[in-house]
Amino acid sequence: MKNDEEAARRRELIHLIGEQVVVVRTGGSGFGTGFLVSEDTVLTCAHVVHGHASVEVVTGSGAVEASVVETVPAQRGAGAVFGFPDLARLRLNSSIPGNGVWLGDQTPLPGHEVVVHGFSRHTLEAGEQPDTLHLVVAGQSSRFVRLQWDMVVQGFSGGPVLDLRTGRVCGVLKASRDERGPQGGWLVPVEAVREHFPDLAARNATAHVPGTPWCDAALGRARRQSALFGTPGRTRRDAAGSDTQPTPAQLLAHGTMPFVDRPELADLLAWCEGDVERRLRLLHAPGGAGKTRLATELCRTLTERGWIAGFVQKDAPVRQEWLEELTDALDAELCALVVFDYAQVRLDEINALLEHAYRYGPDGMRLRLLLLARSEEPLFQALRRRVADPALPETSVVALPRTIESEGNGSLARRAFSVFADRLGCGWLTPPGRLAARAEWQDSVLDVLALALDAVLTLRQGGPWADHGDPLERVCDHELRGWHALVAVELAGQALASPGSAHLSESLLLVPTLVQGLAGPQLTGLLERVHAASTGQPSVYVDGVYKCLRTLYPAPGGQVAPLEPDRIGEILVRQVLSQPEGSGRRTAYLATLLDASTSEDPEVRISAAADTMEVLARARGCTTVGRIKSHPAHPALDSALREAIAGRTDVLLPALTITGALLPHAEPLAALALPIVAECGRELLESVDSRLPDYPSGLSPVAVVVLGRLLAETDGRLTEDRQLVRLRRLVRYSLRSDDTGARQAALAAARDAVDLSRDLVQRSEGHLAEYATALNNLSLLLHRDGSTAAALAESRSAVELYEQLLEQTPPDRGRGAAADRQTYLLNTAAALSTLALLRLADGQVHSAALEAERSVSLCRQARPSVRQEDILLGCLDVLAECRQRTGLLTEAVVTAGEAVALLRDLAERQPQRYLDRLPIALHRQARGLIRAGAYPEAYHALSESVTLLSAHADSTPLHRETRLRSLRALVELCIELPEFSHERITWLEQLQSLTGRAG
């Protein structure tokens, strides 16, 4: 396959160079070869045009007069051959459209194959005819390069020498060593062209960039694009060679509706093409907002601009050869955009890609990763812990609006109606009068499109259009009607084709959505097992079911594509599981699907079960805004899942944990897990523990039970390694207990962790970092519990240990030491900031200020990263407060301004994470400005704070209190500042509205 691809590349290059080669005639019988390097410039050898001020250049489209602009050297010289470099530059009197050949930037090495295109009189036809030489580089020959193998004959002088390895012109053919035999000849290296004609070389380089024909052929861009992402714009149906009519769901999923331009596309393009090193972007929105379609359009636009761009398919995960293909493309100076849909279940692949690119990618590479997900958290927390820190600085997190601001829902619905009607061959239909008004009630792009498609499908069938209910559920009904119609034809006479078996056939339709990536016998075998588990009867028609599935949902390699868009699949999950006759014995149905993998590797089985569990969890409402919080199918799904998990806990409980760790509302999954982890054995507890998230999540109650039971089971013979495992569990248990409100349990575990880490340090000072972490954790919990004095003591001890670790790890001691130093810098800065905060609470303001200053200094020594930005922001806030409390008002204003500036930048990149904090920071900044007497600046800060807080629909008590104080301060400042007195009535009205009484 690779040989075929390389042969195709060479053919394309030979075709391209042939279009750029010209005959240079000097009058009489004299001629040579030349080649275009731009639309108006030809290069040849100086000896070809020696003694002529003008020549005739013959191209494929005719003859053109050309002036000899420059020869190097200007005179022939005394030797037998023209002196080095023997180059001539010709200017055409009439330009020829095109960019010319692509000049290389290096001399070919010995052994490289080269091809020369030119003209000679040594072909089988009379006169000057196109001719080709195939030579091999022998090596340096004075300042020229010697070639061997083929016979270089008269007429080839001045021809371009194509390096087949690089696909670029590496020099100009000069002369033959012996025209009577295969003695080869010499070439003028391309470096001479660059040295003597630098302006021409620069113009040539600018003209040949990715996206232009020669550059793309030389770099193999099309081949690389296909190897990494497949053919752009091809759906699974296309790749499978299907010629059947798309189903209603596929009309929604596969881009039938032309892309509607939206401002987010321009923003994504600016991110990709800008100079800012923001390699990673998380784009999140509820299902149906248009994430995938937007990313598809971004990929299409970038490939037109010379990038390689596309989605990493879930059924073709990242492997070593894929990673090497990507870094090879980056080495070739191609730009790359890699898109991961369902990013929450692909963290291992994302991490592998970033680590490989960081380790093996070239300096200055332009690599962008776009992650698509339904929510920011807990995905971003998982990214911070799983992805290598150097990849995350400047990461931007963007929430995609659910509707398109540039086009109203009503207009979009009318346009979509016309497109769908034309696509379905019923363009005579007219949109219902209520369509536009009903569209305005929809809260996502997908809902609007589904509304329009449902109207077309209903009217085409001659029925009245009902404009109520969920339009996606109605599209799902249309999808099922098509499925039942096909089953009735293909399985005529079989029980499954009867009306009474409709729900059973729907449960089989759902199988490739719940267990993806199977083909042929694997899928038919699963269909048979699912049918038998659901009905208690063997199936005699699974081959027919497979044929029906392949007819409607074909995918490459004999696979069946899952239902798309995702929400259609989720609707069908709820529909099938809410009807006993749909899945039959629900528990057996789900248990068979969840344990569908036949691998003997338990990790493979767990991973496969987690993929199925993730689809079920989305249908269960474990996603985010817009999730189905309550549905008749939920109790049935919970009951079936509970029994299925209980029947195969070794696989399904770890799979549930993997899924729940990455979903924002994993509470239903936690409820299923809790009774099992309360009673299961230690081996299963440890399996679950290894997969629990180390950040707050819906699984925190599960973590408390799992860690609590593991900590309770000790055999009294703790080795150093076991003590270390126990220590880490104690720290995690304290944090997760605090998440769930069990403060005293958290404190008790934190104290145990300090005692155990102290014992470990007595064994080896290599555990100082664990001891410092345990002390810092205890101090934070004591502070939250109101025990300031005790918290101060533990915090001081933690800081002393962190300072000691930092001193033991100086900079410039290798990569591993640099990573440790980064960690210690940030840990020490965070601990110092905490200590400063505790000293403030205890009235030790001057000591607090010194520690806060050092915390900021250490934080700024660390490399930029997500954690560094978080810690620096907190350190600046504490330092500003310390400076206010010590009377350094001017310095406090400056520091608060730095904190606000950093927070603005973070809020712009990650609004959902940081925007809520900006009005609080502005209020704090304004307080300092008032104390410093900078009333106008304080007024502006307070005004912005109130404006931001007014936009919050879900105001917290802290936000409400901040808004109240800001409004009161604004009312008072309007008296002090006459230029703002006219705005006082506005603030008073807002204050009255907030308090319910006159201000």
N, C-alpha and C positions, 0 to 999 in steps of 0.2 A: 504493500500500500504506500509506504513512504517512497519507494523507488518510483512508483507511478506519479506521486505528487511532485517529486523532484524533476521528473521528466517533463511534466506539464509546466512547471515553473520555468525550466530552461527554454521550452518552446515559446512561452510568452515573452521571455527576455530577447530571444533571437528575433522574434517578430518585431518587437519594439525597436531594437537597434537597427534592423533592416530599414525601417522607415526614416531613420535619421542619417543614413550614409548617402553621400553624394559623390558624383564624378567632378573632379576639378580639371578643366581643360585650359591649356595655356596657349593654344594656337597650333596649327599644323597637326602633327601626330602626338604631341606631348599631352600626357594626362596623368593624373594620380587620383588618390581617394581623399576625401575629407568627411567631416561629420558636423552636424549641427550641435551647438552647445546652448543656444538660445534661439529665439525666433528670427534673429537677424545676424547671427555670428556663426562662422564655420571655422573649425580648426583643421589644419593639415600640417605637413612638414614644410619647412622653409625651402628645402631643395626642390620641392614640387613646383613652387611658384617663383623660384629665383629668377631675377631679371625682368619680372612682369609687375606692372602697377595695377593691372586689373585682369580678371580671369572670368571664365564662364563656369557657372556651377549648375550641374544638371541634377534635378531632383526627379522624384517619381511623377511630378505634375508638370515638368517642363524645365526649360533653361532660364537662369536668372544671372544677370551681370553682378559681379562682386568686386570690391576694391580690396587690394592688399593693404591692410591697415598697419601691420607690423610684422617683421620677421626677427627671430632671435636665433643666432646672432644676425646682425644686419648684413654682414659680408660672409661669403662662403669660407674664407680662410685658405691657407696654403696646402692643407692636407688633401688626401684622396677622397675624403668624404666631408660632407657639411658638418661644421662644428656643433658641439652640444649647446643647446638642446634640440636644435633643428626644428623649430616650431614657427608656424605662421598663423596669423589671425586675419580672417577675411570678413568684410562687412557686406552683406547682401543689399542690393539696391531696393529690393522688394522683400518685405518680411514674409516668413512662412509660419503660420500658426503652430504653436507647440512649445515645449520646454527644452527640446533637444535631449541628448543623452544625459545620464546622471553620472557626473564625475565622482570617482572614488576619492578616498582620503589616505590610501596607503598603497605601497608597492606590493604586488603579489609575491608570496614566498616561493622558494624552490619546491617544485612538485605540483603547484597549482595549475589546473587546466584553464586555458584561455581560448577564446574564439575571436577571430578577426573577420570583420565584414569589410569587403572592398570591391574593387572592380579590376578585371584583368582581361587579357586577350587569350587566355589559356583555358577557355572552356570549350565545350563541344559546339558552341554557336559562334558565328563571326562577330567581330567588333568587341567593344567594351561591354562586358556582361557582369552582372552581380556574381560574386564569388565568395567562398568562405574557406578559412583556414582553421584547423584545430591543432593547437600547440600546447606545450608544457613549459613552464618556467624552469630554466636551468640555474639561473642565479645572476649575481651582479657581474657586470662587464664594464670596467671603468665606471663612468657615471650612467651608462645605459644598463639595460637588463637583457640578458641573453635568453632567447627562446629556441626550442628544438622540436623535432619530430616532423612537422609538415613542410612542404616545399613553398617558400615565399617567393612569388614571381613578380615581375614588373607590373606596376599599376596599383599594388596594395599600399605603397608608401603613403602615409597620412591617414591610414584607416584606424578606427577605434578598436582597442584591445579590451574585450569584455572578460572580466574575472568571473568565472561561473560560480565561484564560492560566494562572493559578495553580491553578485548581480550588478556590479557597477563597472564603469570604464576605468581601467587601471593605468592606461597609457596610450601612446600613439605609436603605431608600427613605423619603424624607420627604414630598414633595408633588409635584403636577403644576405645570408652568409654564402650561399651558392645556389643560383637559380636552377642548376641542373640536377639537384638532388635534395632529399629531405633534411637539409642542414639547418632549417629554421632561420632566425634573424635576430634583430634587436628591437627593443621598444624604448620609447622615451617615457620614463616613469611619470605618473600623474602629479607627483610632487613638483616637477619642473613646471607644469602648467600652472599650478597654484602659486609658485614662486614668481613667475614672470608675468602672469595675467591674473593678479589677485582679485581685481574687480569683477572679472568674468567668472572666476571660480565662486565668488560670493553670490553673484546673481544666480548662478546655476544651483547652488545649495539652497537658496531661498525658494526656487521654483519647484524643487523636488522634495516634497514633504508627504507624510502619510496621507492617503486620500488621492494622490496623483498616480497615474497608471504605472510609471516606471518604479517609483518608490514602493508601491504596493506589491508589484511583481518581485522586485529584488528582496524585499523583506518577507515575502510569503504571507502577506496580511490576511488574504482570504483563507489560506490553509490554516493559519493560526486561529482565526476567528471560528472556523468550523471545528477545529480540534478542541477548543476551549468551550464553545457555547452552541455548537451546531449552526445551522443555516439561519441567519436573521429573518425574523418574520414568519417562520414556519411553525404552525401549531402541531400538536401531536397527531392530529388527523392528517395533516399534510405529510408529515414524516412517515406515517403508516401507509400512505398512498390511497387514502380513502377518497371516493368520489361520491359518497352519499350526502344527502341534504343534512346540514347541521341540525341538531336538536334545539329546542327553545333555549335550554340552559347554555348550550355552546354559542348561540347567537349573542348571548350576554357576555360570555367569557372571552371570546376569541376575536374581539376587535371589529365586529360587524359595523358598529357605530364609529364613524370617523372621529379621530381624537379631537377633543375640544380643548383649544389652547387655554392654559391657565398660568397665572403668574409663577406658580411653583416650578414650572419647567425652566423658566429663565433663571430662577434662583439656583436650581440644581446644575444647570449648565455653567453658571458663574462659579459655583463651587468646584466643578470638575476642571475647568480651564483656568481658574485663578492661580495666583502664585502662593496663596496662603497654604501652609502645610496642614490641611485638615483631611487626613486620609480616610477617615471613617465618618459616615453619617447614618444615623438611625432615623428613619422616616416612619412615623407611626400614626395610625388612625384606625377606627373601628372598621370591621368588614364592610365593603361596599363603597368606601370613600374614593376609590380609584387609585390606590397605591400601585398596584401591579400595572395598570394601564399607563400611568404616568411614567413609571420606570421603563416600561417597554418603549415608550416614545423617546425617552431620554437615550436609551441604547440606540434606537434607530437614528436619531439625530447625530449622536457621536460617531457612529460608524460611517455616516456620510461625511464627517469631518476628519476621517482618518484614524479613528480610535479602533481598538478591539473592545467590544462591549457586549454584555449579555448576562443572562441568569445562569447560575450554577444549578442545574436540575437536581431535584431531590433524589431521583432514581439513578443519578450518575454522580455520586458524591466525590469530593476532593480526594485525590490519591496522589502518591509521590510523582508519578509521571505527569499528572495534570499540573502540579506545582512547578515542575521543571519546565514544562511548556510555557507556563506563565512567565517565569523569570527569564527564559530565553527571549520571549517577546519584549520584555522590559529591557533586557540587554541590547536588543536591536533598536532601542529608543522609541518603541511604540508606546503610546499611552493606553492605559487599560482601565475600564470600569467593570467591576465584578458586583453583581447583584445577588443577594441572598434573600429569597422570600421565605416566610416562616422562620425568621432568624432565631426565634426563641428555642427551636429544636435543632439548631445547627451550630451551636457554639464551638464544638470540637473542630468542625471544618473551618470556621472563621479564625479560630486561634491558630490552627495549623497553617493556614494561608498567611496570616500576618507574621508569624514567627519565621516561616520560610522566606518571605519577602524581605523581612528585616535582616535576616542572616545572609541571604544569597543575592538579593536584588541589588542593582547598581545604585550608586549614589545619585541623588537627584531624580530618581525614577518618578514618573507620574502614574501612580496607582491610586485608584479611588475604590472604596468599598461602600456600597449602599445596602443597608440592612432594612428590610421591611418587616413590620410587626404590627400587631393590633394595639399594643400599649408600650409605654416607656418602661414601666416597672412591672415586675422585678427584673426584666431583661437587662436594663442598664447596670443594675447591681451585679448581676451574674457576669456581664461583660467585664466589669472592673476587676473581678476576682479571677476570671478565667483567661482573659486576653493579656498578653505581655504588655507591661506598662508603657514601653516606648511607642507603641502603636496608638495609644489613646489620647495623647495630648491634643488639644484643640478639637476634640471630637464634638460634632454638632448633633443635637437631637432636635428634630423638627416634627411638630404635630401638623399633619395635613388636614386642612378643612374638609368637612364631610361633603360639602357641596361646592360647586364651581362659582366663584364670586364674579367672574367675567361674563357669565351667562346665567340668567335666572332659570329656575326649575321649569317654569312654564314654557319658555322658549326652547329649552333643551328637550322637553317631552314632545313638543310638536315636531321638532327636527328628527328626533329618534323615531317617531311614528312613521314618518315618510321613508326613512332609511330602511326600517324593518319591513315595511309594506313592499318596497321595491325589491328587497332581498328575497322575500317570500313569494314574489310574482303576483302581488295584488295591489299594485300601485294606484289603482283607481279608488281605493278606500280613502275616506276623509277622516281626520281626527275627530273624536267625539267632542262636543262643546264643553264638557266638564273636564276634559283631560288636563288643560293648563291649570285650572283652579285646583284640581286634585293634586297635581304635581307639586304645587307650592307647599303642601303639607308633608311631603316626603323629606327625610332628613339625611339622605345620602344619594350620591350619583347613581349607584346601582339600583336603589329603589325607584328613582325617576325612570331609568331605562326599563326596568321590569314593568313599571306601570304602562309605559308606551307599548312594550312588546305584548303584554297581556291584552291590551285594547286591540291590537292588530290581529292576534290569534283568535280572539273571541269574535270579532266582526267578520273575519274571513270565514268562520264556521257558520255565520248567519245568526248567531245568538246576540241577545242584548248584553251590553257591557255594564257590569256592576262595578261602580267606582268606590267600593268599600273593602276593608280588610287589608291584609298584607299582600302587596303585589308580588313579592317573591314566592309566597305560598301558592298564589294562583299560577305563576310560571311553573312551579314544581308540579302542579296538577296537570298542566299541559304536557310537561315532560313525561309524566307517568302515563298519560293517555297514549302517547307515542310508543312507549315501552310495551304497554298492554296490547296495542294493535299489532306490533311486530311479533310478540310472543304468540298471539292468536293465530297468526299466519304460519310462522316457522314451526310451532309445536302443535299444530292442529291435531285434535284427537287425543292429545296428552292431557293428564289431569291439571297440569300447571296452566294450561290455556283456558280452563273453564273460569267463568266469572267468580265462582266461589273460592278460587285460589289466587285472586288478584293480590291480596296482601302478602301471601307467601312469595309470589314472584317479585314483589317490591323488596322483600328482605334479601332476595338473591341479587337484585340489582344493586343493592347497597354494599355488597361484599367487596368489590374492587375499590370502593372509596374508603372502607375501613381497613383493608389490608392491601396496600398498594405495591406495585412492582412485580406481581406474579404473572406468569405467562404459561400458555399451553397446559401440559399435564399438572403443573403445580396449581394453577388456578382451578382447573376442573376438579382436581382432587379436593381442594378446599371447598368448592361449591357442593360437592357430594357430601363431605363431612358436615357442613353447615346444614344442609337439607336434612340429613339423617338426625342430627342433634335437635333440630327444631321440630321435626314431625315424628321422629321415632320410626320413620319408614325410609328404606333405601330409595335413591333417586335413579331413574332410568333415562333421564333426559338432560343430564348436565352438559353433554356435548352440544345439545341444541341451545341451552341457556348461554353457554360460552360463545356460540356463533352469533346469537342475538346481541350479546354485549359487544363483541368485536364489530358488529355491523354499525352500532350506534356510537360506540366509544373506542374506536381503534387507537392504538398507540404502537410505536415501533417495537419490533422484536416479539410480536405475538401477545403483547400486553394489552390490558384494558385500562383506559384512562379513568381516573376518579371523576366524580361529578364536580363540575365547576359552573359557576363560582362556588366557593366554599360554603356560602350560606345556604345554597340549594341542598348540598349534602347534609348540612346540619338540620335543615328542616325535615329531610327524609329520615334521618336518624330518629328525631323526635316522633315523627309520624308512625314509623314502623314499631317503635318500642312502646308507644302509647296504646297499641291495639294488640291484644293477645294473639289474635289470628294472624298478625303480621309476622312476628318472629317466632310464633309457636311458644315453645318452652324458652322464655327469654334468657334465663340463666345459661342454659346449654348453648343457645345461639351465641351469646356474648363470650362465653368461656371458649368456645371453638375458635372464634375470631381472634380473641386476645392471645391465644396460645397456638396461633396458626403456623409459626415457624417450625420447621422440621430439623433445624440445626442442632447438633449435639453440644455446641458451645453455649453455655448458659448466658453469657453476655450478649450474644447475638439474639437469643430468644427474648431477653429482657428489653433490648433496644427495639426489636420489632413490636413487642407488646406496648412499649411506650409510644410508638408512632400511632398505633390504633387508639390507645388511651387518650392521646392528644385530640383526636377528632371527636371522641365521645365527650371529652371535657368541654370542648368548645360548644357542642350541642347542649351540654348540661348548663351552660351559662357561666363558665369560669373565665371568660375573657374580660372585657372592660365595658366602657360606655356603650349602651345599645344592646347589651347582652340580654338574653331572655331570662329574667330573674325567676319567673314562675311559669310552669307549663305542666299540663297533665302527664306528660311523659317523664318528668323528673322523678317522681316517687318510684315509677316502674324501673327507670334506668338505675336509680340508686340501689333498689332491691336486687336487681339482676347483677349489678357490679359487685355488690357486697358478697353475694353468694359465689359469684365467679372467682373473686379474689380469694375467698376462703378456701376454695377448692384447689387453688394453685398459688399459694402465697409466695413460694420461693421465686417465682417469675413475676407475678402480677403486683405484689406489694412494692418491690423495687421499681417497677415500671411506673406505678402510680406516683412514687416519690419523684422520679425524674420529671414527670409531667407537671406535677403540682409545684415544683421548685421554680418553674418559669412562667406560671400563669398568675395574673394579678388578683384573681379571686378563686384561690384554691380551697376555700373553706369546705365546699361539698366533698372534695376528695379527702380532706383531713378528717371529716366526720366518718368516712368509710374506713380510714386507716386506724383511727384511734382504738376501736375495740380489739383489733388484731394485734397491734403493737403492745397492748396492755397484757397480752397473754402468750405471745409467740416465744420461741426459743432464742438463745443468744446468737446463733449463727445468722438467723434472719434479722435480728436487731442490728448486727454489725453491717449486714448488707444494706439495710435502709440507712443507717448512720452515714455510710460512705457516700450516699447520694443526697443527703439533706443539705439544703442551702445554708451558707454561713452568713446570712443576712436576714432581716425581718421578712417574713412571708406568711401566706396563709397556712403554711405547714409548721409554724412555730409551736403550736400545741402538740403536734406529733413529735417534734424534736425534743420537747420537754420530757415527754413520756419515754421516748427511746433512750435519751441520754441519762435520764434518771434511773432507768432500770439497768443500764450498762454500768453506771457508777455504783449502783447498789450491789452488783455481783462482783465481788473481789475474792480471790483465793488466798490472800495474805502473802503471796510470794511474788512481790512486785519487783521485776528487774528494772534497770534504768530505762530501757525502751518502753516498758509497760507503764512506768511512772509518767513518762513523757506523754504517752497516749492519754492517760488518765487526766493529766494536767490540761491538755487541750480540750478534753471533753468537759472538764469542770468550767473552763472559761466560756465555752459555747453554751453550756447549760445555764450559766448565770445570765448571759445575754438573752437567750431565748425565754428564760423565766421572766426577765424584765419586760420583754416584748408582750408577754401575756398578763402582765400586771402583778405577778407574784414577786413582789419586791423583797420580802424577807428570805424567800428561797434563793433568790438571785444573790443577795448579800452573803448568805451562808455558803453558797458554792464559791463565790469570789474569795471569801476568807480561806476556804479549804485550798483553793488554787494558789493563794499566796504562800500558805504553809508548805504545800507540796513543792512549789517551785523553789522555795528557800532550801528545802532538803536536796533538790537536784543540783543547785548551785554549790552546795557543800561537796557533792560528788565531783562536779566538773564546772569550771567557769564558762564552759561552752553553752550553758543554759541561762546566762545572764539576760539574754533577750526575752526569754519566756518569763523570767522573774519580773523584769520591768513591765512587761505587758500585763501580767497578773496584778501588780501593784497599781498600775494606771487604771485598769478596769475597776478595781475595788474603790479607788478614790472617786471615780465618776459615779458609781452606784451610791456611795456614802453621801456625796454631794446632793444627788437627787433625793436622798432620804432625809436631807436636812442636817446631817451630822458634819458640819463644816470643819470642826477642829480635827476630827478623826480623818476626814478626807484630806486635809492639809498635810497631815503627817505621812500618809501613804503617797500622796502626790510628790512630796519632796523626795522621798526615797526613790520613786520611779524616775524622776528627773535626774537624780544622781547616777543611777544605773545607765540611763540612756546617754548621758554625757560621757560616762566611762566607755561605753561601746563605741561612741562616735570618735573618741580620742584614739581608740585602738584600731580604727579603720580609716587611715588617711587616704586622701585622693590619689589617683594615678597608680593604683596597684592591681590593674587587670580588670577584666570585665566582671568577674564574679564579685570582686571586692567593691567595684563601682556600684553594683546593684545593692549590695549590703549597705554601703554608705548612703545611697539614696533613701533606703528604708529607715536607717538610723537618723538621718537629718530630719525626715518628716515626723518620725515618732518622737524625737526630742522636741521639735517645734510644737507639736500638738500637746505634749505633756507640759511643756513650759507655759503654754497658753492656758491650759487647765489650771495649773498652779497659780498663775497670775489672777485668774478669775476667782479662785478660792481665797487668795489674799485680799482681793477687793472686798469680798463678802465678809472677811474678818477685820477689815479696816486697815490692812497693811498696804496702803496705796503706793508708797514709794518703792517698796520691794516688788510689788506687783508690776510697776512700770518698767523696772529693770528687766524682769523676766519676760514681759511682753515684747520689749525691744529685741531681746535675744531671739525670741521665737520667730519674729518676722525676719530677722537676719538669717537664721538657719534655713527658714523656708525658702528664702530667695536664693540660697546656694544650691538648692535641689533642682534637678531637671524639671522642666514643665511636664505635668501629667495631670490627669483628672484629680487624683488625690492631692497633689501639690496645690492645685487651684482651690480645692475645698478647704484645705488647712490654712493656706495663706489668707483666704477670706476671713476665716474665724480669728486668726491671729491679728489681722488689721483691725477688726471690730473691737477686740479686747484692748489693743494698744491705744486706740482712739479714746476708749472709755478711761483707761488709766491716765492718759495725758490730761483729759478734762478734770479728773479727780485730783490731780497734782497741780493744777493751775496753769499747765502749759497749753493755753487755749489756742494759740496760733498753730502750734504743732498738732494739736488734736484735730483742728479743722483740716489740715493737710492730710493727715492719716485717714480721717473719715472720708475725705474726697477720693483718696486712692481706693478705699474699700468700695465706695459706690461705683467708681469707674470699672473696677474688676467685676463687680456684680452686674453692671449693665452688659458687659461683654459676655458673661456667662448666661445671662437671661436672654440675650439675643440668640445664642447658640442652643440653649436648652431651656426654653421658656417655662415648660411645665415643672422643671426642677428648681428653677431659681427665681422666676418672675414674682412669686408670692413674697419673696424676701426683700424685693427692691423697695416697696413703700415703707417697710419697717426701717430699712437702712437710711432712706431719705429722711425719715422723721428723726432718727438719731443724729444724722448729719445736721439737720436744722437746729436741734437743741444746742449743739456745739457752736454753730454759727451765731445763735442768739447770745450765748455766753460771751462770744468774742466780739459782739457788737456789730456783726455783719448782717444787719436786718434785711436788706433787699435780697441777699443771697439765700437767707433763711426762708424768706417769703416764697421764693421760687421753688425751693426744695419741698416745702410743705404743700404748696399748690400741686406739684407733681404727685406727691404722696397721696393726697386726697383724690386726685383724678384716677390714679391707678386703683385705689381702694374702692372707689365708686363703681368701677367696672366689674368688681367681684360679685358674682351672683351668690356664691356660697361663702359668706363671710365667717371667719373664725372669731372667737372672742378676742383674740389678740388683734386681729385686723379691725374689729369694731372699736376697740379701745384706742388703737392708734389713730383711727380716723377721727374719733371724738376729740382727742387731744390736739390733733393737727388743726381741726376746724376752730377750736377755741383759740389756739395760737394765731391763726390767720385773722380771726375777728379782732384780736388785740393789735396785731401788726398793722392792720388797716388804719387804726387810729394813729400809730406812730409814723406811718409812711403815707403822706398825702397822695402820692402818685397812684396808690392802690385803694384809696378810700371808696371809690365808686364800686368796688367789688365786694364791699363789706356785706351788702344786702344779700348777695348770692351765698356767701358763707353762712350767714345767719339763717337763711332759709334751709340750707342743708343741715345745719345744726339742729334746727327745730324739728325737721323731718326725722332726724336720727334719735333725738331724745324725747320727742313727743311734747315738747314745751318750748316756749320762746327762749331764745338765747340771751 
